[in-house]
Each structure stands twice: as structure tokens, then as C-alpha cells.
Amino acid sequence: MDAKVGNGAGTRGELVTDLLVFGFLCSRDNSNFHSELKALGQELPGRPEVDHDDELQTDGNRLSHFHGGRREADSESQEELIQHIASQLALIGDEMEHKIQASVVHQLSTQLRDSSLTPEGRRHCLAATLGEVMQTCPADVEQEKAVLIMTMLLARKVADHTPRLFRVVYDTVVDFINQNLLTYVRDLVRNERD
């Protein structure tokens, strides 16, 4: 997928993408980058708490509590909806995760460590890596869904491999999704709501 292809959104303008990626990353016990995830959670408006001491839900996910200032019920229900979608995508991702080789994660981590890379350069590295891992995706998974899941899986695997890159990979993935998959993400939320 070309990192320059866009769908009209600004690179950081969509809270729905932030919440989706954050929810995806929270959906599994990520001990290597838990503190980084918790710090990010404190910055996001309408974010779920990151507390793995909570009870496990029957689907195996951790119970998440949304908090923040008083909000409209619609906003709160949308945030819960996004968290639900993130959990569903994480379940599918768990089945696809073995398709991402450790060498690919190491290579992307090495590239993202280059402090001279611009945000566009980081998105290009991510897009090239996605092109490589997408060749291993099952044909029965919708193309845009597979790209979205693999993008978030790469974020999880890079952050787990090199926790100090958490913010770099998180920002890169959110920007990439906003530029390439925002319409699809909005449709996911809209379709889940209906």
C-alpha cells in the first residue's frame, strides 16, 4: 500500500483511529510496553483505562473502563463501540500473527530507530513492510480488513520487540491508517452501530 495514497483526512485528525489502535494494543497483555501504553492512555480523551489487574471477560479480553470528564451518552457509546471493534480485530489478528516473521519485525524496528526519518519516511517503511507481510495473508480475509489488522499487528510486535519505539510506531500507524484506511475504519464503526 502506498503511504502517499490518501482519502482526504489529516494525519492526526481522527480520534476514532487513535482509539481503535489503542484499543487493539490494549486487547492483549503487552508486558514489554505496558508502561508506554498506560502513559499514552492518560493522554487520549475518552480512552479505556489500561489496567491488567481487572477481571477477564468471558471472551478472554480484559475489562476496560472508559473515563474522563462528563460526556454525552452518544460519545461514550461510540468509544465503547470502537473498543468492541478493536477487540474483534485483535481476535482475528491473533490468528494471523504467526504470519509476521521475527526478521520482518526486527527490520522494521531498525528502520524506525533512524531518527533522521520524517513521518512520511516512517510511513513508507511501514508500507513496504506491509507489502511484504500481506503476501502471507489468507485470501478469505477482506483486503482492507487484512491491511488494517496487519498494520496494528506490526505496531504491537514492534512495540513488544523495542518498547522505546512505542510512540514512534503508534504515531506512524495512526497516521498511516488515517491516510489510507480512514474511510474503511469509519465504515466499520458505522456498520457496527447499525
Disulfide bonds with the S-S distance in Angstrom:
none
